[in-house]
């Protein structure tokens, strides 16, 4: 299922499943690594998987006219989820503030997997994960592996 619903800078969600493991879309390789781990976790917990891609819409543009085509985003993300045995939903969220939009889209105490590339400086993924953790969400970091 693909959803993309902007409403005054907030994401409105329709009937979430009873329990879902959330994967935060960061980049293709890191998200794929997080998605693999999410499949194991979701299977063991009897949960579904939810991939969220949050995009900021600059103020000159209306929320319903983001600078990127949501269909292109949805297709690129859905290729990551192809072949998943666990039911997987893709949500594309547009808002003015990425952190606030993400916080509003998550249920309390959500399990969020964040894929990242190893760097010695603080990445945007780590900063975003800190915000989520401060609001009571459980964060699992999954390091992107280098393919040889």
N, C-alpha and C positions, 0 to 999 in steps of 0.2 A: 504494500500500500504506500503510495506517495502522497504526501500532504505538503502544501505550501500555502499558508493562510496568514497574511499580514493583517493586523487590526490595530491601528493606532500605536504602532511600535511594539505590540505584544503578540505572542503566538497564542492562538486559541487551539485547543486540542479537542479532538472528537473521540469519545469513548475509548480511553486507553485500555490495554489488556490488564488483567489482574496483576501481573508482575512481569516486568521487562528489564533486561539488562541493557543499559544504554551505551552505545559506542559514539564518541564524539568524533566527527569527521575533521581531520587535520590536514592530511595529504594522502595520496593514494597508498603508498607503501606502508606508512605508519598505521593508517586506518585498516588496511588489510591484516596487519599483524594483530591489531586489537580485535578485529572481527574474528580471527581464528581463536583467540583466547576466550572471547565472549561466547563462542559456540560451545566450548567445553563447559564453561560456567553455567550457561543457560540450560544446557542438557542436564547437568547435575542438579540444578535448582528447579527444573520444570518450568522455566521461564521462556519468554520470547526475546527477540533481539530488536532493538530500536536504534537505528543510525540517525543521528541528528547532525545536520549541517546548518550552522547559524551564520548568516551573512548580514553585514551592516549595510544599510542604505543611507547614503549621504543626504543631508537635509535639503539640498535643492531639488531632489527627486521625491515624488510621492511614493509611499510605501508599496503601492500596488504596481509601480513601474521601476523595479530594481535594475541596477546596471548590468546584471547578468540574466541570461535566459534560464528560467527555472526548469524547463524541459531538458535543456542540455545538462544542467547539473544533475537532474534526476536520472538521466540515462547513464551518465558517467559513474554515479554512485551505485546504481542498480547492477552494473557489471561486477562490482565488488561482491555483491550479495548473491550473484548467480551460483547455483549449486548448493546453497545452504540447506541443510536438513532441518534446521530450526526456523520456524516462521519469523520472518524479518520484515520490519516496517522501515521505510525511509521517510524522514521528515526534513523539509527544507524550510528554515525559519528566516524571515526577513524582519529586521527591526533597526532602530536607531542605535541601540547599544547592544553589543554582542553579549556581554556578561548578563545584563538584565533580561534580555530575551531568553537566554539559556536558563537562567534561574527560574523564570516563570514557566518554562516548558517542562521542567522536571518535577516529579512527585517528591514529597519529603523523603529524605534518607535514600535517595536513588543510588544504585550502583552504576558508576560511570567509568568506562574504560577509555583511557586516553593514550593513543599511540604517539610516539615521539622518536626523533632522531637524536642520538647521543651528542651533546654539545657541552662545552665547558662553561658557557654563559647561560643565564636564565632565558628560557625560550618562552614564546607566547603561550604554548601549551601548558607549561608549568605554572605560569602566572594565572591562567584561566582556572587551572585545577586548584590552586590555592583559594581562589574566590569560592569555588564550589565546596571545597572542604570546610571553609569557614561557615558555610550555610548548612552544614550537617550531611552533605552527600559523601558517600564512600567512593574514593578514587583509587583506581588500579591503573598504574602506569605500565605500558607495554612498549618495550624498546624495539624499534624497527631493526630487523637483522639485515646485514649486508649480504646480498646474494653474490655468489662467486661463479 
